Amino acid sequence: MYDWGDLKVFLAAARAGSTLGAARELGINQTTVARRIAALESALDVRLFDRNQDGYRLSEAGAAILAQAERVGEEADTLERLVAQRSRHLSGAIRVTAAETIANMILTPWLSEFIDLYPDIRVEVIATDKHLDLARGEADVAFRAGYLPTGSGMLVRKLADAPWGVYCSKTYAAKRGHPACAEGLNDHIVIGVEGTLAKLDLFVWWANVTSGAKMRNVSNSVANLLSAIKAGHGVGPLPRPMGVSDPELVECFELPQFKYGYYLVTREALRDVPRVKAFNEFIIGRAVALKHMLEGRPAGK
């Protein structure tokens, strides 16, 4: 099966009479033009051009399919215009909720491209650690971190695992060193947690393994925990994307896996609403890059 992109290159070379002319028209390099024409000829099992010093001239077979290829090209251009028109005409509001750290570090920066693609869609970001009830209409789409969301009236897609690590500031590490494993935590000053955060499995584990350590600071939110660690108050756990992206922090070691993940959750009643569908497709279309970012790992690992 041939690639439409290769057919587009064929048409450009037929018009220009050379790979150089086609390259200029398409904004790609000459080598790519030659390679893609060869790929099309291989896929169709026919020679489309006669190559000579004067350039590329259509072969008998190439001339025979030219008119049909041009019609296919016109249909493809029409399709692209219709899709572009549809994108421009999508409008309305989408309410997207996420924890404050996810909203600030991940969601808001990524929205720049979405807003450029769909200028008439207004994205209302609700940054809160409270889990809003999508089924009741408190939000349309949610980014959730933790265990797999359950409940009726929701569509759930996992985006990535949610690994955590233990971090300290560079200043703290310069003064006191840093633990290389959980067994070394009791030789350091650690930051504790309280409130709802303390009930999570990860922080129950944290309280147990640091029971013999000095504790001078306690936080009730991940955002404040980050601030306390950066201020040098002690060693504490953070989501890896938050920790590895901060040049002021030192990663001591990764925490055990608690089967946490990042999830895209949509109110089921809105699954086919065009603006919501466009938003979800935008996120899912960037799933690989988003996975590397959310897991705090370099691309390719």
C-alpha positions in Angstrom: 0.0 0.0 0.0 1.4 3.4 -1.0 1.6 6.4 1.3 -0.4 9.5 0.2 2.6 11.6 1.2 4.7 9.8 -1.4 2.0 10.5 -4.1 2.2 14.2 -3.2 5.9 14.1 -3.8 5.3 12.4 -7.1 3.0 15.2 -8.2 5.4 17.9 -7.2 8.3 16.2 -9.1 6.0 15.8 -12.2 5.2 19.5 -12.1 8.8 20.6 -11.5 10.5 18.1 -13.7 13.2 17.5 -11.1 13.8 16.5 -7.5 15.3 19.9 -6.7 12.2 21.7 -7.9 9.9 19.4 -6.0 12.1 19.8 -2.9 11.7 23.6 -3.1 7.9 23.4 -3.6 7.4 21.0 -0.7 10.0 22.5 1.7 12.0 19.3 2.1 15.4 18.2 1.0 16.2 16.8 -2.4 17.4 13.4 -1.0 14.0 13.0 0.7 12.2 13.6 -2.6 14.2 11.0 -4.4 13.8 8.5 -1.5 10.0 9.0 -1.4 9.6 8.6 -5.2 11.6 5.4 -5.0 9.3 4.2 -2.2 6.2 4.9 -4.2 7.6 3.1 -7.2 8.4 0.1 -5.0 4.9 0.1 -3.5 3.2 0.3 -7.0 5.8 -2.0 -8.6 6.3 0.4 -11.6 8.8 3.0 -12.8 7.2 6.4 -12.7 10.1 8.5 -14.0 13.0 8.3 -16.4 16.0 9.7 -14.7 18.6 11.6 -16.8 20.9 14.5 -16.7 18.1 16.9 -17.6 16.0 15.8 -14.6 13.0 13.6 -14.0 10.7 12.9 -16.9 7.5 11.0 -16.5 7.7 7.4 -17.8 4.9 6.0 -19.8 3.4 4.5 -16.6 3.9 7.8 -14.8 2.1 9.8 -17.5 -0.8 7.2 -17.5 -1.5 7.7 -13.8 -0.8 11.4 -13.6 -4.4 12.6 -14.2 -5.8 10.1 -11.6 -3.1 11.1 -9.1 -4.0 14.8 -9.5 -7.7 14.0 -8.8 -6.6 12.1 -5.6 -4.5 15.1 -4.7 -7.4 17.5 -5.1 -9.7 15.2 -3.0 -7.0 15.1 -0.3 -6.6 18.9 -0.3 -10.3 19.3 0.0 -10.4 16.9 3.0 -7.6 18.9 4.7 -9.5 22.1 4.1 -12.7 20.6 5.6 -10.8 19.4 8.6 -9.2 22.8 9.1 -12.6 24.5 8.7 -14.1 22.2 11.3 -11.2 22.9 13.7 -11.7 26.7 13.3 -15.5 26.4 13.8 -15.3 24.3 17.1 -16.3 26.6 19.9 -17.6 26.6 23.5 -16.1 25.8 26.9 -14.4 22.7 28.4 -13.9 22.5 32.1 -10.8 20.5 32.9 -9.8 19.7 36.4 -6.4 18.6 37.8 -4.4 18.7 40.9 -2.6 22.1 41.2 0.8 20.6 40.6 -0.4 18.8 37.4 -2.3 21.8 36.2 0.7 24.1 36.6 3.5 21.8 35.4 1.8 19.7 32.7 -1.6 20.8 31.6 -1.2 24.6 31.3 2.0 24.5 29.3 0.5 21.9 26.9 -2.6 24.0 26.4 -0.7 26.6 24.3 -0.7 24.3 21.2 -4.4 23.3 21.7 -5.5 27.0 22.0 -3.6 27.7 18.7 -5.4 24.8 17.0 -8.8 25.7 18.4 -8.9 29.4 19.1 -12.7 29.5 19.7 -12.6 26.8 22.4 -12.2 28.2 25.9 -10.5 25.8 28.3 -11.4 26.5 32.0 -8.8 24.9 34.2 -9.9 24.0 37.7 -6.8 23.5 39.7 -7.7 21.7 42.9 -6.6 18.6 44.9 -10.3 17.8 45.5 -11.7 15.2 43.2 -14.6 16.9 41.4 -17.5 14.7 40.5 -17.6 14.5 36.7 -20.9 12.5 36.7 -22.6 15.3 38.5 -21.2 17.9 36.0 -18.6 19.5 38.3 -16.1 19.2 35.4 -16.0 17.8 31.9 -12.5 16.2 31.8 -10.1 15.4 34.6 -6.4 14.6 34.9 -6.2 12.2 37.9 -3.2 10.8 39.6 -3.3 7.8 41.9 -5.2 4.5 41.6 -7.4 3.7 38.7 -10.5 5.9 38.9 -13.8 4.0 39.3 -17.4 4.9 39.2 -20.3 5.1 36.7 -20.7 7.7 34.0 -16.9 8.1 33.3 -14.5 7.1 30.5 -11.0 6.4 31.8 -7.8 6.2 29.8 -4.4 5.6 31.4 -1.7 8.0 30.2 1.3 6.9 32.2 2.6 5.3 35.4 3.1 7.7 38.3 6.5 6.9 39.9 7.7 8.9 42.9 11.2 9.5 44.2 13.0 10.9 47.3 14.6 14.3 46.9 16.6 16.9 48.8 17.9 20.3 47.8 21.5 20.7 46.5 22.2 22.9 49.6 21.0 20.1 51.9 23.0 17.5 50.1 26.2 19.7 50.3 25.8 20.0 54.1 24.5 16.5 55.1 24.8 14.3 52.0 21.8 12.4 50.9 20.3 8.9 51.5 20.9 6.3 48.8 18.1 4.0 50.0 15.2 3.8 52.4 17.4 2.3 55.1 19.4 5.5 55.2 16.5 7.8 55.8 16.7 7.6 59.6 20.1 9.3 59.4 18.6 12.4 57.9 16.1 15.1 58.5 12.9 14.3 56.8 9.7 16.2 55.9 6.5 14.7 57.2 2.9 15.0 55.9 -0.5 15.5 57.6 -4.2 15.7 56.6 -5.6 13.9 53.6 -2.1 13.4 52.1 -1.1 11.3 55.1 -3.8 8.7 54.4 -2.3 7.7 51.0 -0.5 4.4 50.9 2.7 6.1 49.8 2.8 8.4 52.8 1.8 5.7 55.2 4.9 3.8 53.9 6.9 7.1 54.3 5.8 7.5 57.9 6.8 3.9 58.7 10.3 4.0 57.1 11.2 7.4 58.7 9.9 6.7 62.2 13.4 7.0 63.6 14.4 10.2 61.7 14.4 13.8 62.8 11.3 15.7 61.5 11.3 19.5 61.7 8.7 20.3 59.1 5.3 18.9 58.1 3.3 19.7 55.0 -0.3 19.0 53.9 0.1 19.4 50.1 2.5 18.2 47.5 3.1 21.8 46.3 4.1 22.8 49.9 6.2 19.7 50.2 8.1 20.7 47.1 8.7 24.2 48.6 9.9 22.7 51.9 12.4 20.4 50.1 13.7 23.2 47.9 14.1 25.4 51.0 16.4 22.7 52.5 14.1 21.7 55.4 14.9 18.1 54.8 14.4 15.0 52.6 11.0 14.2 51.2 9.1 12.3 48.5 7.8 13.9 45.2 6.4 12.8 41.9 9.3 12.2 39.6 8.3 14.7 36.9 8.3 17.3 39.6 11.6 16.2 41.1 13.7 15.5 38.0 12.7 18.7 36.2 13.9 21.0 39.0 17.6 21.8 38.8 17.7 22.8 42.5 16.9 19.2 43.6 18.9 16.0 44.0 17.2 12.7 43.4 18.2 10.4 46.2 16.4 7.2 45.1 13.2 6.0 43.5 10.3 4.9 45.8 8.7 1.5 45.5 5.8 1.3 43.0 2.4 1.8 44.5 0.5 1.1 41.2 -0.3 4.8 40.9 -1.0 6.2 37.4 -2.0 9.3 35.6 -5.4 9.1 34.0 -7.5 11.1 31.5 -11.1 10.9 32.7 -14.1 12.2 30.7 -17.7 12.5 31.6 -19.3 9.8 29.4 -22.2 11.9 28.3 -19.8 14.3 26.6 -17.7 11.7 24.8 -19.0 12.7 21.3 -19.3 16.4 21.9 -16.9 17.8 19.2 -14.9 20.2 21.4 -14.4 17.6 24.1 -13.6 14.9 21.6 -11.0 17.3 20.0 -9.4 18.0 23.4 -9.1 14.3 24.2 -7.7 13.4 20.8 -5.2 16.2 21.2 -4.0 14.7 24.5 -4.0 11.1 23.3 -2.2 12.1 20.1 0.7 13.2 22.2 0.6 10.2 24.5 4.2 9.1 24.0 5.7 12.5 24.8 3.2 12.9 27.7 4.2 9.5 29.1 7.9 10.5 29.2 7.0 13.8 30.9 4.6 12.3 33.4 7.0 9.5 34.4 9.9 11.9 34.7 12.0 9.9 32.2 14.0 11.1 29.2 12.5 10.3 25.8 13.4 6.8 24.6 13.7 5.3 28.0 
